[in-house]
Amino acid sequence: MKTELDSLATALYVKADDLLKGSPQFGPWRPAVGISPQLSDAELVTLAMMQAMLGFTSEARWLRHAHANLRHLFPYLPQQPGYNKRLRKAAGLIRRVTRTLARDTTLWSDDVWVVDSTPVECGRSRETVKRSDLAGWAQYGYCASHTRYFWGLRLHLVCTLHGLPVAFALTGAKADERGTLLDLLAVEPQLTAERPGQALIGEKNYFGREFEQQLAELDIRLLRPARKGEAERLGSQLFKLLRQVIESINETFKGQLDLERHRGRTPGGVAVRVLQRILALTAAIWHNDHTDQPVMRALIAYDH
């Protein structure tokens, strides 16, 4: 297989199509009697991944580009309203395909994870905050990395050291990171059951005796920098280097996959746009892994 976008799109389409043929219940619900969609669900997932990979934040502009340049891959392309509606209904399928790709990599069994959260800004003006459909979920929060306040959500990520997403969640900006992490692990207990003795690297804010005890009960070893007044912790000499790993994963989402320019205006819209970017990163790592590329998280071969 070649490392270019058409090859990635073809491989992803085949993987998604095989998943849906074997488990049709994973696809979006539709009536048993009716008109079959001209764009299949596997094609929709592939189209959504390509949109995120190529950096099109506007669905209308993306579909104009697809009509002009991608008809060799997609004989039928929907209009923007239809694409938007189908994409939001396919959020569960996108999540399922993302997990299927992640499991089909050599990185899935890595015994070291990193955990962090990053802001997903959803508005800047006071009028937006008052009128937005996201009100009640989106909140004002503080981003210590950029020393600024923002209004929006937080994307919580558990990844391997190569950046492969293992678990993720979108919460309000003020949600407790420790509680969110425990919820992620509780929702999918098989993640820890499959990996006894898993190491988890986090920032200073992942602290607390009860929190660490709960992780220990899941057989997870937490590694984090010491907080002020604490004794030196195991592995502290590595945290400066590992901090760069965590920041570089976030930068891939923000700098290359335009996470902060998602343009979502509703809870469903924001959720599926974030899922598109997680799918794009996972698909690139999956394809790079299967083609023996030296850098798993490299997107340059696919983003043009």
N, C-alpha and C positions, 0 to 999 in steps of 0.2 A: 504494500500500500504506500502511496505517496503522501507526504505531509503538505497538502494544500487543501483549500476549503471544499472543493468539489468531492474529494476523496473522503474527507471527514463527514460531509453531508450524506454521502451515499452509505457509508458505514453506519452512521447513526440511524438513517432511515431503515436499513435492514434490521438493525438491533431492535428498534421500536416496533417494527412490523411483526417480527418474530415474537416479541413479548405479547402483543395484542392478539396474535393468532393463538398462542398458547393459553392466554388468560384474558379473554375479551371483557371480563368484568372490570378490568382496570381502565377501560376507555370511558369517556363521558357518557352519561345515560342519554338514550334517545328512544322514542317509541318503537315498538316492534314493527309497526306498520307505518310506512311513510317513505319519503324520498331520501335515498342514500346521498350523503354529501359527496360532491365532486372532488373535494380535497380530503384525502383520508386523514385519519388521526395521526398516523405515523408521519405523513407529509407535513401536517400542522406543527408537530413537535420539531421536525427538522427545520422548518421555516422560522420558527420562534428562536431556535438556537442560532441560526445564521444572522437574524436581525441583531441579536445581542453581540455576536462576534464582530460584526461589521460596524457596530457603533451607531445604528439608526435608532434614535430615541423617539422619532415621530413615526407612527404606524403608516400614515398617509405617504410620507416620503419613502418609507421602506417598500411599500407595495408598488410605488411607481418605479423604484429601482429594480424590484423583482420582475415586474412586467417587461422591463427593457433588457434585463441581463440574465434572468434565471429561468426562462421558459424551457430550456433544455433539461432542467431538473423538475420543474413543476408545470405540466401541461395546462393545468387550471389554477388560477389564482383568484381568491375572493376579493370583493370590495372591502374597504376599510371597516365599515360597521360590522359586517359579518365576521371578519377576521378578529376584531376586538371581542365580540361576544363569544366566539368559539374558543379564543385563547383563555378568557377568564374561566370558562367551563372546564377547560383542560388542565387546570392547575394541579389537580390530583394526579393526572397522568404524567405531567412533567416531573413531578416529585418522584413518581414511581420509576420513570425512565432514568432519572438522575441516580437513584439508588442502585438500579440494575447495572449501570455503567461503572459506578464506583466499586461495586462488588466484583466486577470483572477486570480488576487491575491487580497487579502484584503489590500495590501500596495498601490495599484494604486491610491487610493483616499486620501493618506496622504496629509496633508495641509502644510508640510514643505519639501522643497527641498534643496539639496546642489549642488553647481556648482563648477567645477574645470577643469583644463586641465593637462594632463600628457604627457611627451615626448614619442614618438614612434620612436626610433632610427632606421635608415635604412642603415647606412654604416659608416665606420670609416676611411678608407683609401682615399687619394686624388684620386687615380685611380677609385675607386668605384663611387665617386662623379662625376667624369668626364664622365664615361661610362654608368652610371645607367639610366634605362628607367624612373626613378622617378625624374630625373633632371627637374626643372621647377615647380614641386609640392613640393618636399622635399626641405628644406632650412636649413641653419645653424641657430640654436637658442640657448638660454641659459636656463638651468634648475636651478632655484634658490634653489630648495630643495636639490640638490646634488652638487651645486656649480660647474657646468661644462657646457661646450658647447657641442652641439651634432648636427649631420646632420640627418634630418628626418622630421617627422610630429608631430602634436599634436592631441591627442584624447581629445575632449571636451565632458564632461559628465555632465548631469543633472540627479541626482539620489534622491531617498528617503533616509531617515536617515538609513534605513536598507540595502542600497546599490542597490536597484532595479533600473536599468537604465530606465529613462523616455524619455530622448532625448540625442542624441549624434551626433558628427560630426568629421571628419578627415580633418585637414587643414595643410597648411604649418606651419613650426615651428615659423614663425614670425607673423602669423595672429593675429589680435587684439581679445583678449578674449571677450571683451564687444560686439564688432560687431558680433562675431560668435554666442554669446548667443542670441542677438536680432534676428539674422537670423533664428536660430533654432525655436524661438517662433513664428516668422512670417510664417515659412513654415507650422507649425501645429497650427493654431490659436485655434483649439478646446481644446488644452492642457490648456490654460488659461481660455477659456470660460467655461470649466467644473469646474473650481476651483476659484471662486471669493475670493479675500483676501489671495491668496497663499503667504506663506513666503519663501524667497529664501536666503540662507546663502552662502556667497562667501568670497573670500580673499580680501586683501586691493586693489588689482589691478582691482577689479570690482568697479570703482568709476567714478565720473563725474556728474555734475548737469544735463546735457542733457540726459545722459544715465539713471540716476535714474528717471528722468521725464518720459522717454519712458516706463520704467518698471511700474511706477505708473499708466500710462494710460492703461496698461494691467491689472491693479488691482493686482500688485505683490509688496509685501513689501520686500525691500532689507535690509538684515542685514549683516553688515561687520564690521571688526575692524576699528577703527579710524586711519586715516593716520596722519603723522607728521604735527602738526599745527592745526589739527581739534579738535573740542570739542568731549568729550566722547559721543559715540553713544549708542543707545538702545541695550541691551543684550550683551554688551562688556565683561561682566564677564563670559559668556558662551563660548566665542570663543576658548579659549585654549582647552577645552574639545572637542568642535565640530571640531577643526582642526585635532584631532586624528581620528575622524570619517572619515573625508575626506581622510586622508592619508591611513587609513586602507582599504578603498575601492580601492584606487589605488594599494595598496600592494597586494590585492587579484588578481587583473589583472596581476601584474608583478611577484609576488612571486609564486602564485599557478597556474595561467593560462598562464604564459610565454609570456606575451605581447611583451616584448622586444626581444624575440627570434622567431619572427614570420616567418622569412626567406623569406618574400615576396620580389620580385625583379621587379615587374611591378605595376602600379597603381591598376589594377584589383586584382592582387595577394595579395597586402597588404590589400586592402579594405576587401576582403572576409575573410582573416585570422583574422583581427580585429573583424569582425562580428561574426566569430565562437566563439570567446572568450566572446563577449557580450551575445550571445545566450546561451553559457554554464552557465554563471553566472545567467542569467535570468531563465533558466530552473531549476537550482538548487534551487533558491529562490521560484519559483512557486511550485516545488515538496515539498519543506520543509513546505511551507505555507499550502498546501493541506493535509499534513500528520501531521500537528500540532507540528512541531519541535520547540524547544525553541530558537534556533539561526537560523534565516532565511538565512544568508549568509554562513553557514557552508558547505564546499565542501568535507570534509574528508570522508564522507560516500560514495562518488562517485568517488574519484580520484585514485582508485586502483582496 
